[in-house]
């Protein structure tokens, strides 16, 4: 009986994977239509956010020529409108908050003024990210830009993984130090005299993913920033703050509460986007007498299988590390049963060694992985390349986290699909 049900399930999935013309589903939009037709009884809600064309601006005249050359070498010969607005605001000396969707190019909003200041005025910058993965990702981006134009700007991470013998060199020679609020609290501010050269030239403080700094934790971070400003005043500097977030309802009020300064909020994105489809998926009843429904796990597994077989890059979010491992095993049994082939499925969660995390991120970014199962460790803006489908195995707990996770799909203007299974 179990074999019959399994065979019936495989035939059902095969019918969804192949369209009428025999080709695989090309994008998230086609998969949305296929799932909606077959599983209409399980979909309790659906909507589409239409895509839009991009709004562009030329590279500003006051960007250093070497930096312009580095940008062009990386294929950037114009800016999105919000990036140009952020540059202009930073040049006016304002504190800036950029709140635009995921994958809209927010990192360039602070990279341009920071790198330009480091090149022309020997200015220093401090980046604060909530996770190590984000910090590593940003340093890799800065190093690539540096190599593209031989800019001579030195960027380093300073976190718990930083070896002790490297810390002094970072304090003395780092133009851009990428860290997190905990390290700022424990390892930088209490020893600010060792950082005197850095603080004397500190011009920018960049804080990314500010929506994570809320409640008691947000209050703690605000107090740490108060201490930072007091130390800066001791060294005679008043740094500008550049804040970023992808999902927040009241950006200006939140940013001003965090840094206790007036900010210029940029909320209109100029980045082009594809159609974003969202499905709310209710597991079916499997025993009417007892009122039992299928598990969210089984439904998330099924949706992910269909998406991956359709040739779509898929990310599944689970609420716990254990659930990540369970879903990974289910999908590996389907797609990685032949050890002679490179793995198509990968798990990503806290608890891995730094080298394992970097290797997983690189494999995702290079497109060598078809399916990723992750905890909230991938919720924030780590660059893992282009994704087509995001499946949420359970409600993340907040609306902001839900949109943040859905936002991981849909890069490069392709239609994307987000499914919430709960």
Buried (B, 14 or more C-beta within 10 A) or exposed (E): EEEEEEEEEEEBBEEBBBBEEEEEBBBBBBBBEBBBEBBEEBBEEBEEBEBBEBBBBEBBEEBBEBBBBBBBEBEBEEBBBBBBBBBBBBBEEBBBBBBBBBBBBBBBBBBBBBBBBBBEEEBBBBBBBBBBBBBBBBBBBBBEBBEBBEBEBBBBBBBEEBEEEEBEEBBEEBBBBBBBBBBBBEBBBEEBEBBEBBBEBBBBBBBBBBBBBBEEEBEBBBEBBEBBBEBBEEBEBEBBBBBBBBBBEEBBEBBBBBBEBEBBBBEEBBBBBBBBBBBBBBBEEEEEEEEEBBEBBBBBBBBBBBBBBBBBBBBBBBBEBEBBBBBBEBBBEBBBEEEEEEBBBBBBBBEBEEEEBBEBBBBBBEEEBBBBBBBBBBBBBBBBBBBBBBBBBBBBEEEBBBBBBBBBBBBEBBBBBBBBBB
